[in-house]
Amino acid sequence: MTWRRALMIAVLVGWPGAAWARKQFPNWIATKLEGPTPPHVPPCSVCHLGGKTSAATIFTPFAWAMRVRGLGSSQASVDSAIIKVQSDGVDSDGDGVPDAQEIIDGTDPNNAGVATDLQDPQLGCDLGGGARSGTAAASLALAAVALVRRRRRKRER
């Protein structure tokens, strides 16, 4: 294996995802928000679609607002993103109430007038390395397929 192939595999395996679900994310969001009342801890469904918590399901309007503002896998990125969402007055569902206030009030920033405790994902937010290892496995499989095809082409020549 050449150094280029090794580098390609290393890049594919180590490629960072947009954000990795962690059970701490909702608490980090809640503790960073400031309002007249203590904020409610939002359910994972505020960011994740379909009751599944993986990097592949972070596609709610609120999640996109967080991602655009730097959401990553660290607490610092969560803190920074939610502060920017609050200071920018982001209103993902267009109901006139900013997302940060909706979380403080316990309503869903993605759906006007819906309480956030209605659809928490069944699996919880803690995937630990599960999402990352799944992505790594898929990347390795893709790299292996590419290497096999390349070798076949060389043999055919």
Buried (B, 14 or more C-beta within 10 A) or exposed (E): EEEEEEEBBEEBBEEEBBBBBBEEBBBBBBBBBEEEEEBBBBBBBBBBBEEBBBBBBBEBBBBBBBBEBBBBBBBEBBBBBBBBBBEBEBBBBEBEBBBBBBBBBBBBBBBBEBEBBEBBBEBEBEBEEBBBEBBBEEBEEEBEEBBEEEEEEEEEE
